[in-house]
Amino acid sequence: MPASKAIFLGADGHLALEDVTEDYSPTGAQALVKVRYSAVNPADIRHSYMNLYGSVAGYEFVGDVLEVGPDSRFAKGQVIFGQSMPGYQRPKYLGAHQDYLLAEDLSTYVLPNGLKDVEAVTLPTAALTAIDAISNILGFGLPAMGIDGLDATDRSILIWGGGSIVGFYAIQLARLAGFRHILTTASSHNHEALLAVGATQAFDYRDPAVVKNIQNAVKASEALLTVAFDAVAAGQGIYEPVSDVKIDLSKSTPQIAIQCLAETESEPLRLAAVLPVISDERWKMVLACRPLGHVAFGSPQDPAWPLRSQKAMQWLIDNHDKSLKFPPREMVKGGEEGLQALRRVFAGKVSLKKVVVEHPM
């Protein structure tokens, strides 16, 4: 394997661009990939505050298969994309922000005709997170994909944080699920783009009257709003650098979002968020990566959930030209620019754009 560099993630969000000293060789179902592009997510740094550090950073990749293990379903010369599994001091070969990696079988896909590599790399983490929220945690079916669940027809959903890439894809998943009213929050300059992908109404989260505005919209629709997905889960002071500023949880996005909903005897609240909500256990955390089986990262899970997620993801890939829109992209080149991009994305300085790193590092 030629000499290459990688962005390494240490404790407390420390990043370093260093040489890769290991020689990767695929075994089992693995494939050795020469990375064309990797994509940036808040989790690339956030996971260091969840004790998931000590390895190469990054999860999403697209690239060319150079070698395969004896049990791999991929072939030399194919272009594949996907996301790797997180973990404490996980093997260095899994990190996306390096020039060569070993791709595992789960959550890795063949790039189909008509799908650009720079589009595909924006998809896995955010789309799988949105699928987990809508279909698994909230329990709604995705009829077009052959996935059963609650009927979303004539129902309403609030997606807080539509300007995040997770929120952007969640709006499209909600549309595919059949929700009639898809309400979302975002900066006002992003509203038009979110309405174009399926939101029925968009609200400025900075508006002091945002809760009242959403409540009034729900009242005017004459529909109940009992379902919410918080795609940012911000303002809780968890899994981020320690700050001297006192956290007011009443101003956190889960606490603001839940004020917009109204529970009834026949319709309990259904709540999903991208992070644990420490102030309200009714919110259930979603996962982008669900390993097969009954346990996910130490917690029990329905073993059908990872299968549902993978089935939905493959459907999105197969139908990308008819049913999916991709977010705007910001392209950066190489390791130094990539390292700075990780910091900007984690700090929340990028809105409704997916940052993609062009390799080599």
N, C-alpha and C positions, 0 to 999 in steps of 0.2 A: 504494500500500500504506500503510495507516495507521501512525502512529508506534507503535513497540513496543520492548520490552526483551528482553535475552537474557543468559544466564549464559555468560561467556567464560572459556575455559581457557587459562592461560598456562603457562610453564615451572614445573617443580617443584610442580605441583598448585595453583598460584595461581588463585583464582576471583574474578570481578568481575561485578557486575550492571551492565550498561551499555546505552545506547541503541543500537538498530540503525539505522545510517545508510544502508544500501544499500536499493535498491528491487528486489525479486525479481520476475522475469518468466520464466515457464516456456518452455523451448525443447525441441525434440526430443520425447522421451518423458516429460518432466518434468510434474509437477502442482504447482500452487501450493496449499498447504494452510494453513488456519487451524487452529492446533493447539488441541485441547480439553485433552488431557493428554499429558504426557511421563513416562517412567518412568526410575528411577534405577538405575544399575549401578555396581559397583566400577570398571569400565573408564572411567567418565566422568572420573575423576581419574587412575587408574592409567596411562592412555595418555600422560599428560604425562611420565611417567618412562620412556616408550618413544619419546620424541621426537615424539609425536603431539599437538602443541599448537598454539596460535596461531589458534584459531577458536572458534566457538560449541560449547559442550559438549553432550553427550548424543546418544543413538542411537535410542531407541524413542519413537514418537509415535503418536497417533491424532487425526484431525481431518477437517474438511470441505474438499472440493475446491472452490476458487474459480475457478481457470482451469487450462487444460491446454495443453501444447504440441501441435504438429500430429501427432506420432507417438504420443501417449499412448494407452494402453488404458483410461484412466479417463475419467470424465465429470464435468462440473460438477454439484455437488450431492451426489455420492457421499461416503460416509464411508469413509476408507481408513486403514490402519495399517501399521506396518512398522518397519524399522530402516535407518539410513543407513550408508554405508561410512566406515570410519576412514581417516585419512591425515594426513601432516604438512602443517600449514597448509592443510587442506582448505578448500574454499569455505565461507564463513560460512553460506550458505543451507542447508547440509546438517544443521546442528546441531539437535537435538530440543528443547533447552531455550530456546526462543524462541517467540513467538506466531505467526509465519508461517515456513514453510520451503518448499523445493522438494524434493519427493519424487522419487527416481529409480524406474525401472521395477523393478529387481531388489530382492527382499526387501520389496516393498510389496504389500498385499493389500486387497481390498474387504471391508469389515465385513459378515458375513452376518447374516441374520435370526436373532435369538435369542442372539447374542453381544454382550454389553455392551461398550461402548467402554472402560470401566475394566478389564475383564478382558482384552480384546484387547491392550492396551498392555503387559501383563505378559509376553506370549508370545514375541515374535520373537527377542530376543537369547539368552535362556536355552534356548528350545526348539531353535533352530538350533544352538547349541553342543552340546546333548545329542544331537541327531541326528548331528552331525558325529562325535561321540565313538563312539556305539554303531554307526552304520552305516558311516561312512567310515574312521575311524582304526582301530577295533577290527574292522571288517569283517563285522559281523553283518547278516543280512537282516531286513527288516521285512515279513513276508509279507502282512499285511493291507493294506499300502500298495503292494504290487506291486514291492517293492524286494528284489533278490536279495542273497545273501551267505551267510555261515556260518550253520548251523542252531544256534540258541540253546537248543533243546529239551533239557531235562535238564541244562543247564549252570548254573554259578554265576557271579555277578559281585559284586564289591565296589565300591560307590559311596561313596567317602570324601567327606564333606561333604554329607550329605543335607539338612542344614538350610539350605544355600544355595539360591537359586532355581534355579540350574543343576542342582544335585543333585536338587531336588524334581521337576523335569521329567525328569531322566535316569532316575529310578526308574520313572516312567510309561513312558518309551521302552523300558526294559529289560523291563517287563511286556509291552508290545506286541510286542517282539522274541521273546518266548517263554521267557525265562530262568526256570528252575524255582526257583532260590535267588537272591534279591536281598538281599544284606547291605549295610547302610549304617551310617554313623556320624553322630552328631549329639548335641546336648545332650539330656539325658534327657527334658526337658519337651516335646521335639519328636517323641519316638518314636511316640506314638499317631498323630499326623498323617501320619507317613511310612509307617507300617504300613497306614494307610487308603488310600493311593494306590498300594500295590503292593509295598513292601518286605516281605520275609518275616521278617527279623530286624533289629533296630536295636541299636547299641552306643554307649555313652557314650565319646566320644573322650577325655574327661578322665580316665577310669579308667586308672590305671597298668597295669592288667592287660588293657587293651583288645586287644592283639595275641593274648595267650593265650586270651582269651574268644572271639575270632573263630576262631582255630585249632581250639579245642575244638568250636565250632559246626560248622565244616566237617567235622571228623572224625566228629561225630555224624550228619551228613547223608550220609556215605559217598559224597560227591561231591568232585570235584577243584575247586580254586579257582585258576584261572590267569589270570583276567581282572579288571582293575581300571580304574576311572575316578576320578581325583582331581579333584573338582569345585571344589577350593579352592587346591590347590598352595601351601600356606602354609608359612611358616617358613624360606624360602630366602634372604630378604634381598635379593630382586631386584624391580625396578620399584616401589620404595617409597622414602620418605624415608631419607636416610642416617642410620644410628644408630651410637652408640658401643658398643652391646652386640654382643659377638662372636656370630656366628651359628654354632650347632651344627647342621649339616645332618643329623646322625643323628636329630634331633628334628623335622625337617621332615615334612610329611604324606606326600610321596611315599616317603620312606625308611621311615616307620612302616607305611604301607599295604603295601609290597612284602614286608615280613616276614610278612604274613598269607597270602601265596601260596606255592605249591609247584610248581615247574616239573618236568615229566617229559620223557622223550625224545620221546614222542608228542604232548605238549601244551606248546608253548612259551608263555611269558608274553605276554599281550597287554595293553599298558599305554597309557593315554591320560590327559592332564592339561591343565588350562586354561592353564597357563603352561609355558615351557620348564623342564625339570628339569636343572639344571646339573651335578648330581652323578651322573646316570645317564642315558645317551643312549638306553636302552631305552624310556623314556617318550617318547611322541610328543605334540606339542602340537596341540590342537584349535582350530578357528576358528569363530566365529559368522558371519563374513562371508567367503564364498568367491566371488570374482569368476569370471565365466565364462572358460573357457580352460585352458591348461596351466600357468599361473603364478599364484600367490597371494602377493602382497606380497613378491615377489622370490624365492620358493621354488617349485620344481616341484610340481605337483599332478596327480592323475588328473583329466582334464577331465570325467569322469562325476560326480565328487563334488559340485560345485555343483548339478548337475541332480538328483541323488539328494536332496540337502538340500531343494531347492525342492519337489520332488514330495512328500516326507514332510511338509513344513510345510503344504502345501495340503491334504493329507489330514487333518492334525490340525484345521485350520480347518473343513473340511467336516464333520468328525465330532466337533466339540468337545462336543456335547451328550451323546454316548454314550461317548466314549473319553478324555475329558480332564477333569482337575480343576485349578482355578486356585488359586494361593497366597493366603493372607490378604494384605490390603492395608493400608498406612498412607497416608492421604491428607494431603497438605500443600498449602497455597495460596500461589501467587505466587512471585516470584523470591527474596525474602529467605529464606523458609522452604525453598524448593527448594535454595538454595545451601547452607544448613546441612545439609539432608538428604544432599546429595552427600558432604559431609565425614563424616557419621555412617556412611553405607554403606561408604565406602572404608576407614574405620577399623575395620570389622567390628563395629559396635555395633548392627546390625540382624540378627535371626535369623529365618528362615522367614517373612519378610514382604517384600512388594514395595512399595517406596515409590513413590507416584505423585503427580506434581505437577499440580495443577489450574491452568490458565491463565485469565486473562492473567497475564503475569509482572509 
